[in-house]
Amino acid sequence: MQTEAYVLTAKDAPFSLQTVELLEPEANEVLIEVVACGICHTDLAIQSGAFPSPFPNVTGHETSGIVVKVGSGVKNKDLKAGDRVLCSFNYCSACKPCKTGHPAACEGFAAINFGRQRSVAVGNKAGIRGPNGEEVYGAFFGQSGFAKHAVVVENSVVKVPNDAAELKTLAPIGCGFQTGAGAILRRLKPAKSSSVAISGLGAVGAGALFAAKYLGIETIILLDVVPGKLDMAKEFGATHTFNARDADVVEQVRKATDGGVDYFVECSGNVRALEAGWAMTANLGTLLSCGTPGPGVNPPFGIFENLVACKTYIGLCEGDSNPPEFVPFLAKLYAEGHFPVDRVSKTYSYKDLDKALHDMHSGEVIKPIIVFKED
């Protein structure tokens, strides 16, 4: 079928809205009409070449939509045309982490999600044809949602109640927000008496902040370089805020927490922020990375120094989410008022992608969402 999609023709090329042809869904795939898709910094990292991916391609991996067609081999027999869905990452289902409820640690995560592997049988075969018949790669995180329609791998589809889902608002839950929330709720699970510091109030940081507030953590610290975000963090439950550019910010945080925080969650992917976070983390504390600068960058601390401080360093992908369970849980928290993603998001018509990108870069909006279909 024909549809419109934003295509990246090459590294550093602009997002180009083109009429493309979607190939028929494979047995394990679902065709959806896209309602909305959040914009994530990972999409921009594909555009810049910071993260590996074949070109030309379609990105977008925080997608919501309505099912149009279900492949013959889809295992979820309850999934049917007309169902409303949220989308998350893809995974192999066969490795040990997948089999034990940790698909975000899938052994094939990079190849599947960045290499755009659709299934074992199809591999990374392109699923889209461009205006001149050229192959265009879809299946980014199993979905490629910067389009009016998308062929989505079954594992990336999470069905939500038809009478409860706000598909525009909840579209981004399946990546950035779940990453931060999962760091707190699924991996760290801090006691209420703990101190937690969060670096960077983007979507990931917001998810972590909402989760820490939900758990009733006594000391919640938010670090950012934008004064408006620090003010916003206080509204969302941060007990302390610090400007990360302050020369003595490490000393400020250590003083406020009697020697350092129990848990530091680095959400920005900034190496200097990670280095500062290590210095802010108390002995016996835990430093967790869920933001990344891209491949090939090492943690900025020494083995000996970390050993004698008895600190734990954790790398965490997608918040250790098991999407069929965690995505609906976050949607429930939103409905109950505990996960106010709507307050850090803004919707834009899909034709206003450049405006959405501008507002994201300027810090005017934390999570821009482009809308392809009015819900």
C-alpha positions as CSV (number, residue, x, y, z in Angstrom):
1,M,0.0,0.0,0.0
2,Q,1.0,3.6,-0.4
3,T,1.5,6.0,2.5
4,E,3.6,9.0,3.5
5,A,6.7,8.6,5.6
6,Y,9.7,10.8,6.7
7,V,12.7,9.2,5.0
8,L,16.4,9.8,5.8
9,T,18.1,9.3,2.5
10,A,21.7,9.5,3.9
11,K,23.7,10.5,6.9
12,D,23.0,14.1,7.9
13,A,20.2,14.4,5.4
14,P,17.0,16.2,6.5
15,F,13.8,14.3,7.2
16,S,12.1,14.2,3.8
17,L,8.3,13.6,3.7
18,Q,7.8,11.1,0.8
19,T,5.1,8.9,-0.7
20,V,6.4,5.4,-0.2
21,E,5.1,1.9,-0.7
22,L,4.8,-0.5,2.3
23,L,5.3,-4.1,1.5
24,E,2.9,-6.7,2.8
25,P,3.3,-7.6,6.5
26,E,5.3,-10.8,7.0
27,A,3.7,-13.6,9.1
28,N,5.0,-12.1,12.4
29,E,4.1,-8.5,11.6
30,V,1.2,-6.1,12.0
31,L,0.1,-3.2,9.8
32,I,-1.0,-0.2,11.8
33,E,-2.4,3.2,11.0
34,V,-0.1,5.5,13.0
35,V,-1.8,8.0,15.3
36,A,1.3,9.6,16.7
37,C,5.0,9.2,17.3
38,G,7.2,10.8,19.9
39,I,10.6,12.2,18.8
40,C,13.5,10.8,20.6
41,H,17.2,11.8,20.5
42,T,18.0,8.3,19.3
43,D,16.1,9.2,16.0
44,L,18.4,12.1,15.6
45,A,21.5,10.0,16.4
46,I,20.5,7.9,13.4
47,Q,20.3,11.0,11.3
48,S,23.7,12.1,12.4
49,G,25.3,8.7,12.1
50,A,26.2,8.5,15.8
51,F,24.3,5.3,16.0
52,P,24.7,2.7,13.2
53,S,21.8,2.1,10.8
54,P,21.5,1.4,7.0
55,F,20.3,4.2,4.7
56,P,17.9,5.2,3.3
57,N,15.6,4.6,6.2
58,V,12.6,5.6,8.3
59,T,13.0,6.2,12.0
60,G,10.5,6.8,14.7
61,H,10.2,4.3,17.6
62,E,7.7,5.8,20.1
63,T,4.6,4.9,18.1
64,S,0.9,4.6,18.8
65,G,-1.7,3.4,16.3
66,I,-4.7,1.4,15.2
67,V,-4.3,-2.1,13.8
68,V,-5.3,-2.5,10.1
69,K,-4.1,-6.0,9.4
70,V,-2.6,-8.8,11.4
71,G,0.0,-11.3,9.9
72,S,-1.0,-14.9,9.7
73,G,1.7,-16.0,12.2
74,V,1.1,-13.5,14.9
75,K,0.9,-15.4,18.2
76,N,-1.4,-13.0,20.0
77,K,-4.7,-14.3,18.8
78,D,-6.5,-11.5,20.7
79,L,-4.9,-8.9,18.4
80,K,-7.3,-7.9,15.6
81,A,-8.1,-5.0,13.2
82,G,-9.3,-2.0,15.0
83,D,-7.3,-2.6,18.2
84,R,-5.4,0.3,19.6
85,V,-1.7,-0.3,20.3
86,L,1.4,1.3,21.7
87,C,4.8,0.2,20.4
88,S,8.1,-0.5,22.0
89,F,11.4,-2.1,21.1
90,N,11.9,-5.5,19.3
91,Y,13.6,-8.5,20.7
92,C,14.4,-12.1,19.7
93,S,12.3,-14.0,22.3
94,A,14.8,-16.9,22.2
95,C,17.9,-15.8,24.2
96,K,18.2,-16.3,28.0
97,P,17.3,-12.7,28.9
98,C,14.2,-12.8,26.7
99,K,13.2,-16.1,28.2
100,T,13.6,-14.9,31.7
101,G,11.5,-11.7,31.4
102,H,14.2,-9.3,30.5
103,P,13.9,-8.6,26.8
104,A,15.5,-5.2,27.0
105,A,18.7,-7.2,27.7
106,C,18.2,-9.2,24.5
107,E,21.5,-10.6,23.2
108,G,20.5,-9.4,19.7
109,F,19.2,-6.0,20.8
110,A,21.5,-3.9,18.6
111,A,21.2,-6.0,15.5
112,I,17.5,-6.3,15.8
113,N,16.6,-2.7,16.6
114,F,19.3,-0.7,14.9
115,G,20.1,-3.2,12.2
116,R,16.3,-3.4,11.5
117,Q,16.0,-7.2,11.6
118,R,12.4,-8.0,11.1
119,S,12.5,-11.8,11.8
120,V,14.8,-14.7,11.6
121,A,13.4,-15.6,8.1
122,V,13.4,-12.0,6.7
123,G,16.5,-10.6,8.5
124,N,17.1,-6.9,7.8
125,K,15.4,-7.0,4.4
126,A,14.0,-3.6,3.6
127,G,10.2,-3.4,4.0
128,I,9.6,-0.1,2.2
129,R,10.0,1.1,-1.4
130,G,10.8,4.8,-2.1
131,P,9.3,7.0,-4.9
132,N,11.7,5.5,-7.5
133,G,11.4,1.9,-6.3
134,E,14.5,2.0,-4.1
135,E,14.7,0.0,-1.0
136,V,14.1,1.9,2.2
137,Y,14.7,0.3,5.6
138,G,11.8,0.2,8.1
139,A,11.6,-1.9,11.3
140,F,13.5,0.7,13.4
141,F,12.9,-0.7,16.9
142,G,10.5,-3.0,15.1
143,Q,8.3,-0.1,14.0
144,S,9.6,3.0,12.0
145,G,6.7,5.2,13.1
146,F,7.5,8.4,11.3
147,A,4.9,7.6,8.8
148,K,1.1,7.5,8.3
149,H,1.2,3.7,8.3
150,A,3.8,1.2,9.6
151,V,4.5,-2.5,9.4
152,V,5.4,-3.4,13.0
153,V,7.0,-6.6,14.3
154,E,4.7,-8.5,16.6
155,N,7.0,-8.2,19.6
156,S,6.9,-4.4,19.3
157,V,3.1,-4.2,19.6
158,V,1.4,-3.8,22.9
159,K,-2.4,-3.8,22.9
160,V,-4.2,-1.4,25.1
161,P,-7.8,-1.1,26.1
162,N,-9.9,0.6,23.3
163,D,-11.8,2.7,25.8
164,A,-8.9,3.9,27.8
165,A,-5.9,4.6,25.6
166,E,-5.0,8.2,24.8
167,L,-2.9,7.4,21.9
168,K,-1.5,10.8,21.2
169,T,-0.4,11.4,24.8
170,L,0.9,7.9,25.5
171,A,2.8,7.3,22.3
172,P,6.2,8.0,23.8
173,I,5.8,5.7,26.8
174,G,7.4,2.8,24.9
175,C,10.9,4.2,24.9
176,G,12.1,7.3,26.8
177,F,9.6,7.5,29.6
178,Q,9.8,3.7,30.3
179,T,13.6,3.9,30.3
180,G,13.7,6.3,33.2
181,A,10.8,4.8,35.0
182,G,12.2,1.3,34.7
183,A,15.6,2.4,36.1
184,I,13.8,3.2,39.3
185,L,10.9,0.8,39.4
186,R,12.4,-2.3,37.8
187,R,16.2,-2.1,38.5
188,L,17.1,0.0,41.5
189,K,13.9,-0.3,43.5
190,P,15.2,2.1,46.2
191,A,13.8,2.2,49.7
192,K,11.8,5.3,50.7
193,S,14.6,6.4,53.0
194,S,17.1,6.5,50.0
195,S,18.5,9.4,48.2
196,V,18.2,9.4,44.4
197,A,19.9,11.9,42.0
198,I,18.7,12.2,38.4
199,S,20.8,13.9,35.7
200,G,19.0,15.5,32.8
201,L,15.3,16.3,32.7
202,G,14.5,14.9,29.2
203,A,11.9,12.2,28.7
204,V,14.2,9.6,30.4
205,G,14.8,11.9,33.4
206,A,11.2,12.8,33.6
207,G,10.2,9.1,33.7
208,A,12.8,8.5,36.5
209,L,11.5,11.5,38.4
210,F,7.8,10.5,38.2
211,A,8.8,7.0,39.3
212,A,10.8,8.2,42.3
213,K,7.9,10.5,43.4
214,Y,5.5,7.6,43.0
215,L,7.6,5.5,45.3
216,G,7.7,8.3,47.9
217,I,11.5,8.6,47.9
218,E,12.5,11.0,50.7
219,T,15.4,12.7,48.8
220,I,15.0,13.3,45.1
221,I,17.7,15.4,43.4
222,L,17.4,16.7,39.9
223,L,20.4,18.1,37.9
224,D,20.1,20.0,34.7
225,V,21.5,23.1,33.0
226,V,18.2,24.8,32.1
227,P,16.8,26.8,34.9
228,G,13.2,26.3,33.7
229,K,13.6,22.6,33.9
230,L,14.9,22.8,37.5
231,D,11.7,24.8,38.4
232,M,9.6,22.2,36.6
233,A,11.4,19.4,38.5
234,K,10.3,20.9,41.8
235,E,6.7,20.8,40.6
236,F,7.1,17.1,39.9
237,G,8.4,16.2,43.3
238,A,12.2,16.9,43.3
239,T,13.2,17.9,46.8
240,H,16.5,19.5,45.7
241,T,17.6,20.9,42.3
242,F,21.1,21.9,41.2
243,N,22.5,23.5,38.1
244,A,24.9,21.0,36.6
245,R,27.1,23.8,35.3
246,D,27.9,25.1,38.7
247,A,31.6,24.7,39.4
248,D,31.0,23.2,42.8
249,V,27.9,21.1,42.0
250,V,29.6,17.9,43.2
251,E,30.2,19.5,46.6
252,Q,26.7,20.9,46.7
253,V,25.1,17.5,46.2
254,R,27.5,15.7,48.6
255,K,26.7,18.3,51.3
256,A,23.0,18.0,50.7
257,T,23.1,14.2,51.1
258,D,25.7,13.8,53.9
259,G,28.5,12.5,51.7
260,G,26.8,11.5,48.5
261,V,23.6,9.9,47.0
262,D,22.6,6.3,47.3
263,Y,21.6,6.1,43.7
264,F,22.6,8.3,40.7
265,V,20.6,7.9,37.5
266,E,22.4,9.4,34.5
267,C,19.9,10.1,31.7
268,S,21.6,12.5,29.4
269,G,24.4,10.4,27.9
270,N,26.8,13.2,28.7
271,V,30.2,11.8,29.7
272,R,31.0,14.8,32.0
273,A,27.7,14.3,33.7
274,L,28.5,10.6,34.3
275,E,31.9,11.6,35.7
276,A,30.2,14.1,38.1
277,G,27.7,11.5,39.0
278,W,30.3,9.0,40.0
279,A,31.8,11.7,42.3
280,M,28.3,12.5,43.8
281,T,27.6,8.8,44.5
282,A,28.3,7.7,48.1
283,N,30.5,4.8,48.9
284,L,28.4,1.6,48.6
285,G,26.2,3.6,46.3
286,T,25.0,2.8,42.7
287,L,25.6,4.7,39.5
288,L,23.3,3.8,36.7
289,S,23.6,4.8,33.0
290,C,20.5,4.8,31.0
291,G,21.6,7.6,28.6
292,T,24.4,6.9,26.1
293,P,26.8,9.0,24.0
294,G,26.9,6.2,21.5
295,P,29.3,3.3,20.7
296,G,32.9,3.3,21.7
297,V,32.9,5.6,24.8
298,N,34.2,4.2,28.1
299,P,33.0,5.1,31.6
300,P,35.1,7.9,33.0
301,F,36.4,6.4,36.2
302,G,39.2,4.1,37.3
303,I,38.8,0.5,38.4
304,F,40.9,1.0,41.5
305,E,39.0,4.1,42.6
306,N,35.7,2.4,42.1
307,L,36.9,-0.7,43.9
308,V,38.0,1.0,47.0
309,A,34.8,3.0,47.1
310,C,32.7,-0.2,46.8
311,K,30.4,1.5,44.2
312,T,28.3,-0.4,41.7
313,Y,28.1,0.8,38.1
314,I,25.1,-0.4,36.0
315,G,24.3,0.0,32.3
316,L,20.6,-0.3,31.6
317,C,18.7,-0.5,28.3
318,E,15.0,0.5,28.0
319,G,14.6,0.4,31.8
320,D,14.7,-3.4,31.9
321,S,11.2,-3.2,30.6
322,N,9.1,-6.2,29.6
323,P,6.8,-4.1,27.3
324,P,3.6,-6.3,27.4
325,E,3.6,-5.8,31.2
326,F,5.4,-2.5,31.8
327,V,3.8,-0.3,29.1
328,P,0.2,-1.0,30.3
329,F,1.4,-0.4,33.9
330,L,2.8,3.0,33.0
331,A,-0.4,3.8,31.1
332,K,-2.3,2.9,34.3
333,L,-0.1,5.1,36.4
334,Y,-0.8,8.0,33.9
335,A,-4.5,7.4,34.3
336,E,-4.2,7.5,38.1
337,G,-2.3,10.8,37.9
338,H,1.1,9.4,39.0
339,F,2.9,9.6,35.6
340,P,2.0,13.0,34.1
341,V,3.7,12.6,30.7
342,D,1.2,15.1,29.3
343,R,2.8,17.9,31.3
344,V,6.2,17.5,29.6
345,S,4.9,16.8,26.1
346,K,3.5,18.8,23.2
347,T,1.8,17.6,20.0
348,Y,2.5,18.9,16.5
349,S,1.0,18.1,13.2
350,Y,3.2,15.7,11.2
351,K,3.7,18.5,8.7
352,D,5.3,20.6,11.4
353,L,8.2,18.2,12.1
354,D,10.8,21.0,11.7
355,K,9.0,23.1,14.3
356,A,8.9,20.1,16.7
357,L,12.6,19.5,16.2
358,H,13.4,23.2,16.8
359,D,11.4,23.2,20.0
360,M,13.1,20.1,21.2
361,H,16.6,21.4,20.5
362,S,15.8,24.8,22.2
363,G,14.5,23.1,25.3
364,E,11.1,24.6,24.9
365,V,9.5,21.1,25.0
366,I,10.8,17.9,26.6
367,K,8.9,15.5,24.5
368,P,7.5,16.6,21.1
369,I,4.9,14.2,19.6
370,I,4.1,14.4,15.9
371,V,0.5,13.5,15.1
372,F,-0.4,11.7,11.9
373,K,-4.1,11.0,12.7
374,E,-6.4,12.8,15.1
375,D,-7.4,10.2,17.7
